[in-house]
Amino acid sequence: EDAPPPTGAEETPEERRARIVAARRRARATSRPAEMEAEPAQAAPSTTGFLTLDTAPWSHVALNGRRLGTTPLLRVELPTGRHTLTLPNPEQGITTRYTVTIEEGRTFARRLGIE
């Protein structure tokens, strides 16, 4: 899980870059196709899509009380449909709500400034 920037200090560009690179590596590792089965089963229709989200300043991201991670998020799999995300930054006392619509097999990507 991503760690937020150090408390009481601004995150340096190098720390932010390292956090982003680590998040991208985790996203790539989890988005690789699964091994093929010996006898392929008939594929069920996809009912998920993906969320890629970055905020300034950073924020935790939660959906229905379940924490998805700390921004930047890269290709987090979510069920299709409309969802309201909660984006708190406890360091700055900010909490924002943002609604996203996840479409089947597609990535919803945004950069947000939160207040």
Buried (B, 14 or more C-beta within 10 A) or exposed (E): EBEBBEEEEEBEEEBBEEBBEEBEEBBEEEEEEEEEEEEEEEEEEEEEBBBBBBBEBBBBBBBEEEEBBBBBBBBBBBEBEEBEBBBBBEBEEBBBEBEBEBEEEEBBBEEBEBE
